[in-house]
Amino acid sequence: PMCTKEGVLFDILNIVPYVKEHKKNPLTGEDMTHKQLVRLNMAKNIEGKWHCPVTYKVFNDNSHVVAIKPTGNVFAYEAIKELNLKPKNFTDLLDGTPFKKKDIITLQDPSDEDQMAMRDLANFKHLQEVRSQAARKQTSAAAIRQSQTGAAV
C-alpha cells in the first residue's frame, strides 16, 4: 500500500497510474507526482492480519494508526506516543532512521471525524471532477444525431 501526505491509503497498482495520468492528488486536486506518495511497510502476524510491529496489537476499525514518512513504517499511535513523542526520541522504532514530528502521518484515527471523512470516496475532490468530466463527455457523445445512413450530422 501507499499513502498521500494526508494519510489516505491506496493500492499501488491503482494510485501510481492515476497520479501519472492526472498529475493530481485524487483527494485534494492539488498538483502531485508519484514521488510524493509514501510506500508503506506494514507488518502482518502469522494469521495474516496487519499489526503494529512494536506492540503486536492487530489493527482494526478502532485502532489509531500512523506511519513514519521517511521509512514508511506503520505503527500503532500508542507505540509512537510512548516511545517517540514522550521521550522526544525521533528515530524510527524499527530501523533507527531519524524523523521529525511533522513526518508522522495519521493513517487512521477513529476519534478524528474529519480525518476519517477524508477516506470516504465521496470527498475526493479531483476524483469527483474527473467523473463529472467523463459524464459530460458521455452525454455530449450521446447527443450527436445520426442520419439514416449512420453518418454523423
C-alpha positions as CSV (number, residue, x, y, z in Angstrom):
1,P,0.0,0.0,0.0
2,M,0.9,3.7,-0.4
3,C,-0.5,6.8,1.1
4,T,-0.7,10.5,0.5
5,K,0.6,13.2,2.9
6,E,-3.0,13.4,4.2
7,G,-2.8,9.7,5.2
8,V,-5.2,8.3,2.7
9,L,-4.2,4.8,1.7
10,F,-4.2,3.4,-1.8
11,D,-3.2,0.3,-3.6
12,I,0.0,0.9,-5.5
13,L,-1.5,-0.6,-8.7
14,N,-4.3,2.0,-8.7
15,I,-2.7,5.2,-7.3
16,V,0.5,5.3,-9.3
17,P,-1.1,5.1,-12.8
18,Y,-3.8,7.6,-11.6
19,V,-1.2,10.2,-10.4
20,K,1.0,9.7,-13.5
21,E,-2.0,10.3,-15.8
22,H,-3.7,13.2,-13.9
23,K,-0.8,14.6,-12.0
24,K,-3.2,15.5,-9.2
25,N,-3.9,14.3,-5.7
26,P,-7.2,12.5,-6.0
27,L,-8.3,13.8,-2.6
28,T,-7.5,17.5,-2.9
29,G,-7.0,18.1,-6.6
30,E,-3.6,19.7,-5.8
31,D,-0.7,19.0,-8.1
32,M,1.1,15.8,-7.2
33,T,3.7,13.4,-8.6
34,H,4.0,9.7,-7.8
35,K,7.2,10.5,-5.9
36,Q,5.2,12.3,-3.3
37,L,3.4,9.1,-2.3
38,V,4.7,7.2,0.7
39,R,5.2,3.4,0.2
40,L,4.0,1.8,3.4
41,N,5.8,-1.0,5.2
42,M,3.1,-2.9,7.1
43,A,3.7,-5.9,9.3
44,K,1.4,-9.0,9.3
45,N,1.1,-11.5,12.1
46,I,1.2,-15.3,11.5
47,E,-2.6,-15.1,10.9
48,G,-2.1,-12.7,8.1
49,K,-3.6,-9.7,9.9
50,W,-2.0,-6.2,9.9
51,H,-0.4,-5.3,13.3
52,C,2.0,-3.0,15.0
53,P,5.5,-4.4,14.8
54,V,6.3,-3.0,18.3
55,T,3.1,-3.7,20.3
56,Y,1.9,-6.6,18.2
57,K,-1.6,-5.3,18.5
58,V,-3.8,-6.1,15.5
59,F,-5.1,-3.1,13.6
60,N,-8.9,-2.8,13.5
61,D,-11.5,-0.1,12.8
62,N,-10.9,1.3,16.3
63,S,-7.1,1.5,16.0
64,H,-5.2,4.8,15.8
65,V,-2.6,4.0,13.1
66,V,0.3,6.2,12.0
67,A,3.2,5.9,9.5
68,I,6.7,7.5,9.6
69,K,7.2,9.3,6.3
70,P,10.9,8.7,5.7
71,T,10.7,5.0,6.2
72,G,7.0,4.2,5.5
73,N,6.9,2.0,8.6
74,V,3.5,1.7,10.1
75,F,2.8,1.6,13.9
76,A,0.1,1.9,16.4
77,Y,0.0,5.5,17.6
78,E,0.3,4.3,21.2
79,A,3.8,2.9,20.4
80,I,4.9,6.2,18.8
81,K,3.4,8.3,21.6
82,E,5.1,6.3,24.4
83,L,8.4,5.5,22.7
84,N,9.0,8.6,20.4
85,L,6.9,11.6,21.4
86,K,7.1,11.4,25.2
87,P,10.8,10.8,25.4
88,K,11.4,13.1,22.4
89,N,13.2,10.3,20.6
90,F,12.6,10.9,16.9
91,T,14.1,7.8,15.5
92,D,12.1,5.0,13.7
93,L,11.4,2.2,16.1
94,L,12.4,-0.5,13.6
95,D,15.5,0.8,11.9
96,G,16.6,3.9,13.8
97,T,16.1,6.4,10.9
98,P,15.8,9.9,12.3
99,F,12.5,11.8,11.6
100,K,10.7,14.9,12.6
101,K,7.4,15.2,14.4
102,K,5.8,16.5,11.2
103,D,6.9,13.2,9.5
104,I,4.2,11.3,11.5
105,I,1.3,10.6,9.1
106,T,-2.0,9.7,10.6
107,L,-3.5,6.8,8.6
108,Q,-6.5,6.2,10.8
109,D,-7.8,7.9,13.9
110,P,-11.3,6.9,14.8
111,S,-11.6,9.8,17.3
112,D,-11.0,12.4,14.5
113,E,-14.1,12.7,12.4
114,D,-12.5,15.0,9.8
115,Q,-9.6,12.6,9.2
116,M,-12.0,9.6,8.9
117,A,-14.2,11.6,6.4
118,M,-11.2,12.1,4.2
119,R,-11.2,8.3,3.5
120,D,-14.7,8.5,2.0
121,L,-14.5,8.4,-1.8
122,A,-17.4,10.9,-1.9
123,N,-15.0,13.5,-0.5
124,F,-12.3,13.0,-3.2
125,K,-12.4,16.4,-5.0
126,H,-10.3,15.6,-8.0
127,L,-11.9,12.2,-8.5
128,Q,-15.3,13.9,-8.5
129,E,-14.1,16.3,-11.2
130,V,-12.8,13.5,-13.3
131,R,-16.0,11.6,-13.1
132,S,-18.0,14.7,-13.8
133,Q,-16.0,15.4,-17.0
134,A,-16.4,11.8,-18.1
135,A,-20.2,12.0,-17.6
136,R,-20.3,15.3,-19.6
137,K,-18.3,13.7,-22.5
138,Q,-20.7,10.7,-22.5
139,T,-23.7,13.0,-22.5
140,S,-22.4,15.1,-25.4
141,A,-21.5,11.9,-27.4
142,A,-25.0,10.6,-26.9
143,A,-26.4,13.9,-28.1
144,I,-24.8,13.6,-31.6
145,R,-27.6,12.9,-34.1
146,Q,-27.1,10.4,-36.9
147,S,-28.7,10.3,-40.3
148,Q,-30.4,7.3,-41.6
149,T,-27.2,6.2,-43.2
150,G,-25.4,6.3,-39.9
151,A,-23.2,9.3,-40.7
152,A,-23.0,12.0,-38.0
153,V,-24.7,15.2,-38.9
